[in-house]
Amino acid sequence: MAVGLEHLPELLPVAGVKLGTVAAGIRYRDRLDLAVIEAIEGSTCAAVFTRNAFCAAPVVVARRHLAENSPRLLLINAGNANAGTGAQGLRDAEACCTTLAELAGVAPRAVLPFSTGVIGEPLPVSLVRTALPQAWEARSPTGWEGAARAIMTTDTVPKGLSVSFTCQGRPVTVTGIAKGSGMIRPDMATMLAFLATDAQVPKEVLQLCLTKAVAESFNRITVDGDTSTNDACVLMATGQSGVSIRAAEGPDFAALQQAVSEVCLHLAQAIIRDGEGATKLIAVKVAGGGNVQECEQVAYAIAQSPLVKTACFASDPNWGRILAAIGRSGVPDLEITGVSLYLSEVCVIDKGVPHPDYTEEQGQAVMERDEITIGVELGRGNFCAQIWTCDLSFDYVKINAEYRS
């Protein structure tokens, strides 16, 4: 079970957005695996995508369509990534966009396609096109939970959140869903996320809002250090609340930014909580860096160390593994005498040497918790960085060894 994710919060409708789902049989039997998200005409759209050079066909097509206009239809399938499929994969993605566009009465470039699942297998286009009319007819403003389930692959739970706030005297809603459990590493940390708000926001302003939110959330998580070929995060704004936010400044934009960032951070942490085989949520906080980059180097060296992650799984306060990761992080001229290490509130290393009051029992008590913080003070400056990761368990190996079985 995902760490601390007991149930899906209530997902509020976003005025101007409808979602429809269907079981298309792409890879999974008798479960939802195809979703359509429609935003009302006049909506704006922003997105960020994977930086993996070997990106999937739907990523290529979605980038192209987004550059041409402000799309208002999203098409998502689970079970097949349509990655590593060459020119045929591009044609297949475009064909699916065309089918949905015909149902909606819009141009194909108004559709953004997204896929997640097994890499290197042809997309079963006939199954997608056959199922699309049913998904289209099923559209509903309350379809968020169904869509959250339809985009899952190795996820054990659906992930979503809604945030409401008051702006210009009117209520504004931001609702988002995400999928992700393995193959998770920043540079768009296989994950997909879809958000919508009923505020009216120009495309350029919306993009700035999303980019900032992603930098503080989805680009601050790692399960296994693998950046997917298919990662994407989309934010749509319908304008149906009557609230107009025209510039990326001022209190109205700040309120929107806070809401979008809150949703993104919740979804990002939910992905880590549901990491394949995860039993613990681990926050890695690095402070006292000479710049943000070296803080991130240390944080990722710790978070992506198999030895650290397996120690966390075993509830073993093996702090020597953490120190080794800090030492090999690549920070230039790192002075060990300036480094302090904490396991949550317990100081383990104080300026390079074991704290005189530290005991193995203190460390053990911390490591047995479901949620752990590894804190590092570098003693080099005033910069800091924080990321989230999970432990590495037997089930991670089992899930990935059997993924294509």
TORDRENVEX-900333 format. One record per residue (C-alpha): residue number from 1; residue in one letter; chain; z negated, y, x. Coordinates in steps of 0.02 Angstrom, whole numbers. Each point is the difference from the previous one (the first is absolute). Layout:
<atom NUM, 'A', 'A', <Z, Y, X>>
...
This chain:
<atom 1, 'M', 'A', <0, 0, 0>>
<atom 2, 'A', 'A', <42, 175, 60>>
<atom 3, 'V', 'A', <-150, 88, 79>>
<atom 4, 'G', 'A', <-81, 110, -131>>
<atom 5, 'L', 'A', <149, -2, -120>>
<atom 6, 'E', 'A', <-74, -76, -156>>
<atom 7, 'H', 'A', <117, 72, -130>>
<atom 8, 'L', 'A', <146, 120, -20>>
<atom 9, 'P', 'A', <-58, 174, -55>>
<atom 10, 'E', 'A', <73, 70, -160>>
<atom 11, 'L', 'A', <173, 68, 40>>
<atom 12, 'L', 'A', <39, 156, -101>>
<atom 13, 'P', 'A', <174, 34, -68>>
<atom 14, 'V', 'A', <96, 141, 83>>
<atom 15, 'A', 'A', <96, 103, -127>>
<atom 16, 'G', 'A', <186, -26, 29>>
<atom 17, 'V', 'A', <-16, -170, 87>>
<atom 18, 'K', 'A', <37, -171, -75>>
<atom 19, 'L', 'A', <-13, -169, 86>>
<atom 20, 'G', 'A', <73, -168, -49>>
<atom 21, 'T', 'A', <-20, -172, 78>>
<atom 22, 'V', 'A', <71, -175, -18>>
<atom 23, 'A', 'A', <-13, -172, 79>>
<atom 24, 'A', 'A', <173, -18, 79>>
<atom 25, 'G', 'A', <-37, -160, 97>>
<atom 26, 'I', 'A', <54, 76, 166>>
<atom 27, 'R', 'A', <-124, -107, 97>>
<atom 28, 'Y', 'A', <-153, -23, -109>>
<atom 29, 'R', 'A', <-10, -107, -156>>
<atom 30, 'D', 'A', <-67, 72, -161>>
<atom 31, 'R', 'A', <-65, 164, 70>>
<atom 32, 'L', 'A', <58, 180, -4>>
<atom 33, 'D', 'A', <110, 40, 150>>
<atom 34, 'L', 'A', <117, 140, -53>>
<atom 35, 'A', 'A', <-51, 178, -47>>
<atom 36, 'V', 'A', <90, 155, -59>>
<atom 37, 'I', 'A', <-79, 173, 9>>
<atom 38, 'E', 'A', <85, 142, -94>>
<atom 39, 'A', 'A', <-43, 184, 17>>
<atom 40, 'I', 'A', <63, 125, -128>>
<atom 41, 'E', 'A', <156, 102, 38>>
<atom 42, 'G', 'A', <-41, 152, 107>>
<atom 43, 'S', 'A', <-133, -91, 101>>
<atom 44, 'T', 'A', <-9, 19, 188>>
<atom 45, 'C', 'A', <-24, -139, 126>>
<atom 46, 'A', 'A', <-67, -14, 178>>
<atom 47, 'A', 'A', <-14, -154, 111>>
<atom 48, 'V', 'A', <-43, -64, 172>>
<atom 49, 'F', 'A', <69, -161, 74>>
<atom 50, 'T', 'A', <-31, -125, 139>>
<atom 51, 'R', 'A', <42, 53, 177>>
<atom 52, 'N', 'A', <47, -178, 45>>
<atom 53, 'A', 'A', <177, 9, 72>>
<atom 54, 'F', 'A', <39, -167, -82>>
<atom 55, 'C', 'A', <-24, 73, -173>>
<atom 56, 'A', 'A', <49, -90, -159>>
<atom 57, 'A', 'A', <156, 34, -103>>
<atom 58, 'P', 'A', <-96, 81, -145>>
<atom 59, 'V', 'A', <-80, 121, 124>>
<atom 60, 'V', 'A', <172, 52, 62>>
<atom 61, 'V', 'A', <64, 23, -177>>
<atom 62, 'A', 'A', <-157, 90, -61>>
<atom 63, 'R', 'A', <6, 123, 145>>
<atom 64, 'R', 'A', <183, 36, -38>>
<atom 65, 'H', 'A', <-28, 26, -186>>
<atom 66, 'L', 'A', <-153, 109, 28>>
<atom 67, 'A', 'A', <98, 112, 119>>
<atom 68, 'E', 'A', <137, 24, -131>>
<atom 69, 'N', 'A', <-109, 56, -145>>
<atom 70, 'S', 'A', <-172, -21, -79>>
<atom 71, 'P', 'A', <3, -176, -73>>
<atom 72, 'R', 'A', <-97, -41, -156>>
<atom 73, 'L', 'A', <11, -190, -7>>
<atom 74, 'L', 'A', <-88, -126, 113>>
<atom 75, 'L', 'A', <47, -183, 5>>
<atom 76, 'I', 'A', <-121, -119, 88>>
<atom 77, 'N', 'A', <12, -187, 26>>
<atom 78, 'A', 'A', <-126, -119, 79>>
<atom 79, 'G', 'A', <34, -165, 87>>
<atom 80, 'N', 'A', <152, 51, 100>>
<atom 81, 'A', 'A', <6, 142, 128>>
<atom 82, 'N', 'A', <190, 14, 9>>
<atom 83, 'A', 'A', <-26, 33, 186>>
<atom 84, 'G', 'A', <103, -73, 141>>
<atom 85, 'T', 'A', <141, -25, -125>>
<atom 86, 'G', 'A', <133, 113, 77>>
<atom 87, 'A', 'A', <138, 84, -99>>
<atom 88, 'Q', 'A', <-20, -122, -144>>
<atom 89, 'G', 'A', <-181, 56, -20>>
<atom 90, 'L', 'A', <57, 181, -18>>
<atom 91, 'R', 'A', <129, -51, -131>>
<atom 92, 'D', 'A', <-131, -100, -93>>
<atom 93, 'A', 'A', <-123, 146, -3>>
<atom 94, 'E', 'A', <136, 117, -63>>
<atom 95, 'A', 'A', <53, -127, -133>>
<atom 96, 'C', 'A', <-176, -8, -69>>
<atom 97, 'C', 'A', <-9, 191, -3>>
<atom 98, 'T', 'A', <164, 5, -95>>
<atom 99, 'T', 'A', <-63, -121, -132>>
<atom 100, 'L', 'A', <-157, 101, -31>>
<atom 101, 'A', 'A', <98, 163, 2>>
<atom 102, 'E', 'A', <115, -68, -136>>
<atom 103, 'L', 'A', <-149, -45, -108>>
<atom 104, 'A', 'A', <-73, 174, 23>>
<atom 105, 'G', 'A', <164, 94, -15>>
<atom 106, 'V', 'A', <-16, 83, 170>>
<atom 107, 'A', 'A', <92, -4, 166>>
<atom 108, 'P', 'A', <-47, -142, 120>>
<atom 109, 'R', 'A', <-64, 127, 127>>
<atom 110, 'A', 'A', <-138, 43, -125>>
<atom 111, 'V', 'A', <-77, -170, 37>>
<atom 112, 'L', 'A', <-108, -43, 152>>
<atom 113, 'P', 'A', <-11, -188, 38>>
<atom 114, 'F', 'A', <-151, -84, 81>>
<atom 115, 'S', 'A', <-26, -181, 49>>
<atom 116, 'T', 'A', <-143, -101, 75>>
<atom 117, 'G', 'A', <-15, -182, 49>>
<atom 118, 'V', 'A', <86, -122, 116>>
<atom 119, 'I', 'A', <114, 74, 134>>
<atom 120, 'G', 'A', <173, -71, 35>>
<atom 121, 'E', 'A', <44, -76, -168>>
<atom 122, 'P', 'A', <138, 69, -113>>
<atom 123, 'L', 'A', <-64, 97, -150>>
<atom 124, 'P', 'A', <32, -102, -159>>
<atom 125, 'V', 'A', <96, 142, -81>>
<atom 126, 'S', 'A', <47, -100, -155>>
<atom 127, 'L', 'A', <-183, -29, -42>>
<atom 128, 'V', 'A', <-40, 184, 22>>
<atom 129, 'R', 'A', <147, 61, -103>>
<atom 130, 'T', 'A', <-32, -126, -138>>
<atom 131, 'A', 'A', <-184, 49, -14>>
<atom 132, 'L', 'A', <24, 188, 9>>
<atom 133, 'P', 'A', <40, 29, -185>>
<atom 134, 'Q', 'A', <-165, -82, -48>>
<atom 135, 'A', 'A', <-97, 105, 126>>
<atom 136, 'W', 'A', <87, 157, -64>>
<atom 137, 'E', 'A', <-43, -39, -181>>
<atom 138, 'A', 'A', <-181, -34, 49>>
<atom 139, 'R', 'A', <-27, 177, 68>>
<atom 140, 'S', 'A', <-163, 79, -54>>
<atom 141, 'P', 'A', <-110, 145, 56>>
<atom 142, 'T', 'A', <-141, -128, 17>>
<atom 143, 'G', 'A', <98, -119, 110>>
<atom 144, 'W', 'A', <-91, 43, 163>>
<atom 145, 'E', 'A', <-107, -157, 10>>
<atom 146, 'G', 'A', <149, -114, -35>>
<atom 147, 'A', 'A', <99, 87, 137>>
<atom 148, 'A', 'A', <-147, -16, 121>>
<atom 149, 'R', 'A', <4, -188, -30>>
<atom 150, 'A', 'A', <189, -16, 7>>
<atom 151, 'I', 'A', <14, 71, 177>>
<atom 152, 'M', 'A', <-129, -120, 76>>
<atom 153, 'T', 'A', <43, -133, 129>>
<atom 154, 'T', 'A', <-148, -74, 96>>
<atom 155, 'D', 'A', <-117, 126, -81>>
<atom 156, 'T', 'A', <-146, -79, -91>>
<atom 157, 'V', 'A', <-31, 149, -114>>
<atom 158, 'P', 'A', <103, 145, -70>>
<atom 159, 'K', 'A', <-38, 170, 75>>
<atom 160, 'G', 'A', <-1, 168, -89>>
<atom 161, 'L', 'A', <-94, 161, -35>>
<atom 162, 'S', 'A', <10, 152, -112>>
<atom 163, 'V', 'A', <-73, 172, 36>>
<atom 164, 'S', 'A', <-5, 146, -122>>
<atom 165, 'F', 'A', <-40, 181, 37>>
<atom 166, 'T', 'A', <15, 168, -87>>
<atom 167, 'C', 'A', <127, 127, 61>>
<atom 168, 'Q', 'A', <53, 162, -82>>
<atom 169, 'G', 'A', <-114, -48, -145>>
<atom 170, 'R', 'A', <94, -162, -34>>
<atom 171, 'P', 'A', <-36, -182, 44>>
<atom 172, 'V', 'A', <109, -77, 136>>
<atom 173, 'T', 'A', <10, -186, 38>>
<atom 174, 'V', 'A', <49, -96, 157>>
<atom 175, 'T', 'A', <19, -189, -18>>
<atom 176, 'G', 'A', <54, -120, 137>>
<atom 177, 'I', 'A', <22, -185, 34>>
<atom 178, 'A', 'A', <29, -95, 162>>
<atom 179, 'K', 'A', <28, -173, 70>>
<atom 180, 'G', 'A', <-41, -64, 172>>
<atom 181, 'S', 'A', <-104, -133, 83>>
<atom 182, 'G', 'A', <84, -52, 162>>
<atom 183, 'M', 'A', <130, 70, 120>>
<atom 184, 'I', 'A', <-96, 163, -6>>
<atom 185, 'R', 'A', <3, 129, 140>>
<atom 186, 'P', 'A', <29, 188, -4>>
<atom 187, 'D', 'A', <170, 84, 12>>
<atom 188, 'M', 'A', <-7, -34, -184>>
<atom 189, 'A', 'A', <-128, -134, -3>>
<atom 190, 'T', 'A', <151, -310, -157>>
<atom 191, 'M', 'A', <-65, 161, -102>>
<atom 192, 'L', 'A', <71, 97, -146>>
<atom 193, 'A', 'A', <-85, 141, -95>>
<atom 194, 'F', 'A', <57, 98, -152>>
<atom 195, 'L', 'A', <-86, 157, -65>>
<atom 196, 'A', 'A', <37, 125, -137>>
<atom 197, 'T', 'A', <-72, 163, -62>>
<atom 198, 'D', 'A', <36, 103, -156>>
<atom 199, 'A', 'A', <-5, 164, 98>>
<atom 200, 'Q', 'A', <162, 93, 32>>
<atom 201, 'V', 'A', <30, 5, 188>>
<atom 202, 'P', 'A', <159, 42, 97>>
<atom 203, 'K', 'A', <66, -142, 105>>
<atom 204, 'E', 'A', <-38, 84, 167>>
<atom 205, 'V', 'A', <-179, 38, -49>>
<atom 206, 'L', 'A', <-23, -176, -69>>
<atom 207, 'Q', 'A', <62, -72, 164>>
<atom 208, 'L', 'A', <-126, 102, 100>>
<atom 209, 'C', 'A', <-139, -59, -115>>
<atom 210, 'L', 'A', <48, -183, 18>>
<atom 211, 'T', 'A', <28, 7, 188>>
<atom 212, 'K', 'A', <-175, 71, 27>>
<atom 213, 'A', 'A', <-80, -127, -116>>
<atom 214, 'V', 'A', <88, -146, 85>>
<atom 215, 'A', 'A', <-50, 61, 173>>
<atom 216, 'E', 'A', <-183, -10, -51>>
<atom 217, 'S', 'A', <10, -166, -92>>
<atom 218, 'F', 'A', <143, -125, 14>>
<atom 219, 'N', 'A', <28, 52, 181>>
<atom 220, 'R', 'A', <-183, -33, 37>>
<atom 221, 'I', 'A', <-7, -186, -41>>
<atom 222, 'T', 'A', <41, -162, 89>>
<atom 223, 'V', 'A', <-22, -182, -47>>
<atom 224, 'D', 'A', <98, -85, 136>>
<atom 225, 'G', 'A', <96, 131, 99>>
<atom 226, 'D', 'A', <168, -43, -80>>
<atom 227, 'T', 'A', <103, 142, -73>>
<atom 228, 'S', 'A', <105, -66, -143>>
<atom 229, 'T', 'A', <187, 20, -23>>
<atom 230, 'N', 'A', <-25, 56, -181>>
<atom 231, 'D', 'A', <-145, 123, -6>>
<atom 232, 'A', 'A', <19, 146, -118>>
<atom 233, 'C', 'A', <-107, 124, -96>>
<atom 234, 'V', 'A', <69, 105, -143>>
<atom 235, 'L', 'A', <-73, 147, -96>>
<atom 236, 'M', 'A', <83, 65, -158>>
<atom 237, 'A', 'A', <-43, 159, -96>>
<atom 238, 'T', 'A', <52, 16, -182>>
<atom 239, 'G', 'A', <-60, 176, -43>>
<atom 240, 'Q', 'A', <-58, -56, -173>>
<atom 241, 'S', 'A', <-177, 67, 16>>
<atom 242, 'G', 'A', <61, 179, -6>>
<atom 243, 'V', 'A', <-79, 34, 170>>
<atom 244, 'S', 'A', <120, 69, 131>>
<atom 245, 'I', 'A', <-44, -6, 185>>
<atom 246, 'R', 'A', <140, 90, 91>>
<atom 247, 'A', 'A', <-65, 20, 179>>
<atom 248, 'A', 'A', <-91, -107, 128>>
<atom 249, 'E', 'A', <-146, 120, 7>>
<atom 250, 'G', 'A', <-137, 72, -108>>
<atom 251, 'P', 'A', <-135, -83, -107>>
<atom 252, 'D', 'A', <121, -85, -121>>
<atom 253, 'F', 'A', <91, -91, 139>>
<atom 254, 'A', 'A', <-166, -42, 82>>
<atom 255, 'A', 'A', <-59, -82, -161>>
<atom 256, 'L', 'A', <159, -102, -12>>
<atom 257, 'Q', 'A', <-11, -47, 184>>
<atom 258, 'Q', 'A', <-179, -58, -22>>
<atom 259, 'A', 'A', <46, -110, -149>>
<atom 260, 'V', 'A', <154, -78, 83>>
<atom 261, 'S', 'A', <-98, -29, 160>>
<atom 262, 'E', 'A', <-142, -82, -96>>
<atom 263, 'V', 'A', <120, -120, -86>>
<atom 264, 'C', 'A', <89, -41, 163>>
<atom 265, 'L', 'A', <-162, -30, 94>>
<atom 266, 'H', 'A', <-66, -114, -136>>
<atom 267, 'L', 'A', <161, -100, -1>>
<atom 268, 'A', 'A', <6, -11, 189>>
<atom 269, 'Q', 'A', <-179, -62, 10>>
<atom 270, 'A', 'A', <36, -122, -143>>
<atom 271, 'I', 'A', <139, -75, 106>>
<atom 272, 'I', 'A', <-123, -28, 142>>
<atom 273, 'R', 'A', <-132, -69, -118>>
<atom 274, 'D', 'A', <132, -124, -58>>
<atom 275, 'G', 'A', <64, -39, 175>>
<atom 276, 'E', 'A', <61, -178, 11>>
<atom 277, 'G', 'A', <-157, -106, 17>>
<atom 278, 'A', 'A', <-111, 154, 23>>
<atom 279, 'T', 'A', <-187, -15, -25>>
<atom 280, 'K', 'A', <-51, 170, 72>>
<atom 281, 'L', 'A', <56, 182, -8>>
<atom 282, 'I', 'A', <-16, 81, 171>>
<atom 283, 'A', 'A', <6, 187, 31>>
<atom 284, 'V', 'A', <34, 49, 181>>
<atom 285, 'K', 'A', <-57, 177, 37>>
<atom 286, 'V', 'A', <37, 75, 171>>
<atom 287, 'A', 'A', <-70, 172, 43>>
<atom 288, 'G', 'A', <-16, 107, 155>>
<atom 289, 'G', 'A', <181, -19, 53>>
<atom 290, 'G', 'A', <98, 123, 103>>
<atom 291, 'N', 'A', <134, -5, -135>>
<atom 292, 'V', 'A', <37, -95, -160>>
<atom 293, 'Q', 'A', <125, -115, 84>>
<atom 294, 'E', 'A', <-126, -77, 119>>
<atom 295, 'C', 'A', <-123, -23, -143>>
<atom 296, 'E', 'A', <135, -95, -94>>
<atom 297, 'Q', 'A', <41, -104, 155>>
<atom 298, 'V', 'A', <-180, -58, 12>>
<atom 299, 'A', 'A', <-15, -30, -188>>
<atom 300, 'Y', 'A', <156, -108, -8>>
<atom 301, 'A', 'A', <-45, -95, 158>>
<atom 302, 'I', 'A', <-161, -52, -86>>
<atom 303, 'A', 'A', <71, -28, -174>>
<atom 304, 'Q', 'A', <145, -107, 60>>
<atom 305, 'S', 'A', <-97, -106, 125>>
<atom 306, 'P', 'A', <1, -181, -61>>
<atom 307, 'L', 'A', <-162, -27, 96>>
<atom 308, 'V', 'A', <-87, 145, -87>>
<atom 309, 'K', 'A', <68, -50, -170>>
<atom 310, 'T', 'A', <-52, -183, 18>>
<atom 311, 'A', 'A', <-174, 54, 58>>
<atom 312, 'C', 'A', <-14, 104, -159>>
<atom 313, 'F', 'A', <51, -152, -103>>
<atom 314, 'A', 'A', <-136, -102, 84>>
<atom 315, 'S', 'A', <-128, 142, -23>>
<atom 316, 'D', 'A', <-22, -6, 188>>
<atom 317, 'P', 'A', <-59, 164, 81>>
<atom 318, 'N', 'A', <103, -37, 156>>
<atom 319, 'W', 'A', <7, 181, 57>>
<atom 320, 'G', 'A', <77, -49, 167>>
<atom 321, 'R', 'A', <165, -31, -91>>
<atom 322, 'I', 'A', <-5, 177, -70>>
<atom 323, 'L', 'A', <-35, 76, 170>>
<atom 324, 'A', 'A', <144, -99, 74>>
<atom 325, 'A', 'A', <117, 68, -134>>
<atom 326, 'I', 'A', <-57, 178, 35>>
<atom 327, 'G', 'A', <30, -26, 185>>
<atom 328, 'R', 'A', <177, -63, -22>>
<atom 329, 'S', 'A', <49, 131, -129>>
<atom 330, 'G', 'A', <97, 102, 129>>
<atom 331, 'V', 'A', <-105, 158, -6>>
<atom 332, 'P', 'A', <28, 82, 170>>
<atom 333, 'D', 'A', <-149, 23, 116>>
<atom 334, 'L', 'A', <-123, -68, -126>>
<atom 335, 'E', 'A', <-177, 19, 65>>
<atom 336, 'I', 'A', <-106, -147, -57>>
<atom 337, 'T', 'A', <-158, 104, 21>>
<atom 338, 'G', 'A', <57, 111, -143>>
<atom 339, 'V', 'A', <29, -142, -124>>
<atom 340, 'S', 'A', <-124, -47, -137>>
<atom 341, 'L', 'A', <24, -139, -127>>
<atom 342, 'Y', 'A', <-76, -24, -173>>
<atom 343, 'L', 'A', <2, -142, -126>>
<atom 344, 'S', 'A', <-24, 102, -158>>
<atom 345, 'E', 'A', <-167, 91, 28>>
<atom 346, 'V', 'A', <-52, -106, 148>>
<atom 347, 'C', 'A', <30, 69, 175>>
<atom 348, 'V', 'A', <56, -143, 113>>
<atom 349, 'I', 'A', <63, 94, 154>>
<atom 350, 'D', 'A', <-66, 170, 51>>
<atom 351, 'K', 'A', <107, 90, 129>>
<atom 352, 'G', 'A', <69, -157, 77>>
<atom 353, 'V', 'A', <-154, -111, 2>>
<atom 354, 'P', 'A', <-91, -106, -131>>
<atom 355, 'H', 'A', <-121, 102, -105>>
<atom 356, 'P', 'A', <-178, -48, 50>>
<atom 357, 'D', 'A', <-53, -26, -181>>
<atom 358, 'Y', 'A', <150, -103, -53>>
<atom 359, 'T', 'A', <-31, -180, -52>>
<atom 360, 'E', 'A', <118, -141, -45>>
<atom 361, 'E', 'A', <-88, -13, -167>>
<atom 362, 'Q', 'A', <46, 181, -42>>
<atom 363, 'G', 'A', <182, -32, 40>>
<atom 364, 'Q', 'A', <1, -162, -97>>
<atom 365, 'A', 'A', <-70, 85, -155>>
<atom 366, 'V', 'A', <141, 128, 3>>
<atom 367, 'M', 'A', <138, -128, 31>>
<atom 368, 'E', 'A', <-54, -105, -148>>
<atom 369, 'R', 'A', <44, 143, -119>>
<atom 370, 'D', 'A', <162, 4, -100>>
<atom 371, 'E', 'A', <35, 176, 62>>
<atom 372, 'I', 'A', <-24, 46, 183>>
<atom 373, 'T', 'A', <28, 159, 100>>
<atom 374, 'I', 'A', <41, -10, 185>>
<atom 375, 'G', 'A', <-38, 170, 74>>
<atom 376, 'V', 'A', <55, 60, 171>>
<atom 377, 'E', 'A', <-45, 162, 90>>
<atom 378, 'L', 'A', <113, 35, 149>>
<atom 379, 'G', 'A', <-89, 153, 66>>
<atom 380, 'R', 'A', <163, 88, 47>>
<atom 381, 'G', 'A', <25, 135, -131>>
<atom 382, 'N', 'A', <-14, 44, -184>>
<atom 383, 'F', 'A', <141, -101, -80>>
<atom 384, 'C', 'A', <-21, -152, -113>>
<atom 385, 'A', 'A', <98, -130, -98>>
<atom 386, 'Q', 'A', <-42, -135, -126>>
<atom 387, 'I', 'A', <95, -153, -55>>
<atom 388, 'W', 'A', <-39, -151, -108>>
<atom 389, 'T', 'A', <29, -183, 35>>
<atom 390, 'C', 'A', <-67, -172, -47>>
<atom 391, 'D', 'A', <-58, -158, 85>>
<atom 392, 'L', 'A', <111, -145, 52>>
<atom 393, 'S', 'A', <-44, -161, -88>>
<atom 394, 'F', 'A', <61, -180, -11>>
<atom 395, 'D', 'A', <89, 45, -162>>
<atom 396, 'Y', 'A', <110, 131, 84>>
<atom 397, 'V', 'A', <79, -137, 106>>
<atom 398, 'K', 'A', <14, -117, -149>>
<atom 399, 'I', 'A', <80, 130, -115>>
<atom 400, 'N', 'A', <130, 51, 128>>
<atom 401, 'A', 'A', <34, -176, 61>>
<atom 402, 'E', 'A', <38, -55, -178>>
<atom 403, 'Y', 'A', <86, 161, -59>>
<atom 404, 'R', 'A', <174, -76, -14>>
<atom 405, 'S', 'A', <-58, -173, -52>>
